[in-house]
Amino acid sequence: MLPMTDQISVAEAPPAAAGAAAYRRRLTPKQMEAEVFARATRAIRAADAADPLSRARAVADNRRLWEAVRASVMDPTNTLPTPLRAQIAGVAIAVLRECDSAEPDLGFVAEMNEHFAAGLWR
């Protein structure tokens, strides 16, 4: 992170960055989560045709995303209904298992990301 004197405020940010910041401020927390899944999906879809390092990075990023999802639904303070939490945990475990395989099915990972993003946008 840059020292405070070197940081750029949103007011000083270039127009594209300022536009992105304004966009994020209009999103609900669920929509922000959907954006995280959408970003991960784009990386996974691009990884199919990417170099091995980019592919590994996309898989690792998706793994971290789904590990966070699994941890969140396993947290006893999570207020989602228990059956829904169990279902989400099952999907997370399946995606994590796929990410850990020698040749992960990136189509499956992207599809799960898309399903969750769509559900969060509702």
MARDREN-800889 format. One record per residue (C-alpha): x, y, z. Coordinates in steps of 0.5 Angstrom, whole numbers, padded with zeros to 4 digits, always signed. Each point is the difference from the previous one (the first is absolute). Example, Ala and Ser with C-alpha at 12.3 -4.5 7.8 and 13.67 -1.06 7.14 Angstrom:
<nodes>
+0025-0009+0016 +0002+0007-0002 
</nodes>
This chain:
<nodes>
+0000+0000+0000 +0002+0007-0002 +0002+0005+0006 -0006+0004+0001 +0004+0006-0003 +0000-0004-0006 -0007-0003-0001 -0005+0003-0005 -0007+0002+0003 -0006-0002-0004 +0000+0008-0002 +0007+0000-0003 -0001-0007-0003 +0000-0001-0008 -0007+0000-0003 +0000-0007-0001 +0001-0001+0008 -0004+0005+0002 -0006-0003-0004 +0002-0007+0003 +0000+0002+0007 -0007+0004-0002 -0003-0007-0002 +0002-0004+0006 -0003+0005+0004 -0007-0001-0003 +0001-0007+0001 -0003-0004+0006 +0004-0005+0004 -0003-0006-0004 +0001+0003-0007 +0008+0002+0002 +0000-0008+0002 -0003-0001-0007 +0006+0004-0003 +0005-0004+0003 -0003-0006-0003 +0000+0003-0006 +0007+0002+0000 +0002-0007+0002 -0004-0002-0006 +0003+0004-0005 +0007-0002+0002 -0002-0007+0000 -0003+0000-0007 +0006+0004-0002 +0005-0005+0003 -0002-0006-0005 +0004+0004-0005 +0005+0003+0004 +0007-0002+0002 +0001-0005+0006 +0002+0006+0005 -0006+0003-0002 -0004-0006+0001 +0003-0002+0006 -0002+0007+0003 -0007+0000-0002 -0001-0007+0003 +0003+0002+0006 -0004+0007+0001 -0006-0004-0001 +0002-0005+0005 +0001+0006+0005 -0007+0002-0002 -0003-0007+0001 +0004-0001+0007 -0003+0007+0002 -0007-0002-0002 +0001-0007+0004 +0002+0003+0006 -0005+0005+0000 -0006-0005+0000 +0004-0004+0005 +0000+0006+0005 -0005-0002+0005 -0002+0008+0000 -0002-0001-0007 -0008+0002+0000 -0002-0004-0006 -0004-0006+0001 +0004-0006+0002 -0002-0004-0007 +0002+0006-0004 +0006+0000+0003 +0001-0007-0001 -0001+0000-0007 +0004+0006-0001 +0006-0004+0004 -0001-0006-0005 +0001+0004-0006 +0006+0004+0003 +0003-0007+0002 -0001-0002-0007 +0003+0006-0003 +0006-0001+0004 +0001-0007-0002 +0000+0002-0007 +0005+0006+0001 +0004-0005+0004 +0000-0005-0006 +0006-0001-0005 -0004+0002-0006 -0006+0004+0003 -0006+0001-0004 +0000+0007-0001 -0007+0000-0003 -0003-0003+0006 +0003+0005+0005 -0002+0006-0005 -0007-0003+0000 +0000+0000+0008 +0002+0007+0000 -0005+0002-0005 -0006-0003+0004 +0002+0003+0006 +0001+0007-0003 -0007-0001-0003 -0003-0001+0007 +0004+0005+0003 -0003+0005-0005 -0007-0001+0002 
</nodes>
